């Protein structure tokens, strides 16, 4: 597998020189300073590529080329933003960048209710708690109709949680929910309300149709540039905020792949996001769509049986990481046997606990992306990979290199 590390650009407190020392060879990044919807020029792309190359690394995956809300809602300047998206893809292709990540989550990207959930060993993990999320919707955002989505007991737990917070804790809690997305900083509650109102009356079918329109518009361009567009799963992988979420299950994967069998229509297989639904069999899901996976995020979650989960160690939690990595390696060999030069799948350790020295630093502005926890995850996964290659594939394939 091609080991990558996410880098948020020049403002990232984790510098490229550290990333090189983690054992990663590839960098996953985005031009976060360019507003959503605008074209990424060749100059801007080259500049970032050169910065990454000067550190002895390669920018091999874009995460993300953001999809503007007008495209997700099919309103406003949708046609113009689709044209811009195609132009950015062509510019990326001309710089040799082939894997482009995006998501189709309405309004908010991934959501957690606690960014500093303390584990028994003193490290911190990201956590999603149903009652806390209900408190946000019911008492802070005050989304009309939200109470219909919750049982009386959940509403009373939510109220207890809300009342336990001081006003400054409410502010910090709110910003940890809505204002965590690079390239989209400064989100306010009013902005969230305004964005939500644009989805009024939108059904799951409508959102799927908008995704279809997007794919039909961009896949031919990506195909010309030999690129793959990879969709990131919804996280958590079920509807929130009264909005449809359409990419979280094996049925959703099947629907996505049925839109077009263009090789440019691919998947960013995020094991942690898919594992947010206890009824998802993550390994079986990978096996079924393996040939269409263009990028992998490796991570796991631990659940308490009441809909709450925290992010587990990379080799712990509900994801059977051994079997998943074995499936990924089997897919790589299928690609190699088919003569593909790009047979190595890029992957990155997704998120990481805040551990050791990182606990003493100011909170990482990119929650989940401090250095040491991710480095630990990368080291564990690389060790697992080497062990599987040696024990399961060496006889069949002779000397295998990662
Ligand atoms: C969270 C990330 C997501 C992901 C986007 C892709 O840590 O995995 O924010 O980058 O959803 O568009």
Boltz pocket constraint, residues with backbone or C-beta under 6 A from the ligand:
constraints:
  - pocket:
      binder: B
      contacts: [[A, 63], [A, 64], [A, 101], [A, 102], [A, 103], [A, 109], [A, 110], [A, 232], [A, 233], [A, 297], [A, 350], [A, 351], [A, 367], [A, 368]]
      max_distance: 6.0
